[in-house]
């Protein structure tokens, strides 16, 4: 079993899923398992992209809100 470090990878929103080196890993306290199912990993990619877009929009809204208050 391979043990990717979550500190070196991108953890997905507080889940036991880490993206490292272009691959998704399912992790727990004892190790990690490479996720190889293309449907599952595709969904992880789509979720990550949607979350990044939402984070970007929230930051833009907060920025506009701060400018209005000044």
C-alpha positions in Angstrom: 0.0 0.0 0.0 1.2 3.5 -0.8 1.0 6.3 1.7 0.7 9.7 0.1 1.0 12.6 2.5 -2.2 14.7 2.7 0.0 17.7 3.7 1.6 17.5 0.3 -1.6 16.9 -1.6 -4.9 18.7 -2.0 -7.5 17.4 0.5 -11.0 17.6 -0.9 -13.2 19.6 1.5 -12.5 17.8 4.7 -13.0 14.4 3.2 -10.7 11.4 3.3 -9.9 12.1 -0.4 -6.6 13.6 -1.5 -5.4 14.6 -4.9 -1.6 14.2 -5.3 0.5 14.0 -8.4 -2.6 14.1 -10.6 -4.2 11.1 -8.9 -7.0 10.8 -6.4 -6.3 8.8 -3.2 -8.7 7.5 -0.6 -7.0 7.9 2.8 -7.4 6.9 6.4 -5.2 6.7 9.4 -3.5 3.5 8.2 -2.7 4.4 4.6 -4.2 5.2 1.2 -5.7 3.5 -1.7 -5.4 4.8 -5.3 -8.8 5.6 -6.8 -8.8 4.2 -10.3 -12.5 4.2 -11.3 -12.8 6.8 -14.1 -16.4 7.6 -13.3 -15.6 8.2 -9.6 -12.5 10.2 -10.3 -14.3 12.2 -12.9 -17.0 13.1 -10.4 -14.2 14.2 -7.9 -12.7 16.4 -10.6 -16.1 18.0 -11.4 -16.8 18.5 -7.7 -13.4 20.1 -7.2 -14.0 22.4 -10.2 -17.4 23.4 -9.0 -16.1 24.1 -5.5 -13.3 26.3 -6.8 -15.8 28.2 -9.0 -18.1 28.7 -5.9 -15.1 29.9 -3.8 -14.1 32.3 -6.5 -17.6 33.8 -6.7 -17.9 34.1 -2.9 -14.6 36.0 -2.8 -15.7 38.3 -5.6 -19.0 39.0 -3.8 -17.2 39.7 -0.6 -14.8 42.0 -2.4 -17.7 44.0 -4.0 -19.5 44.2 -0.6 -16.4 45.6 1.0 -15.9 48.2 -1.7 -19.6 49.3 -1.3 -19.1 49.8 2.4 -16.1 52.1 2.0 
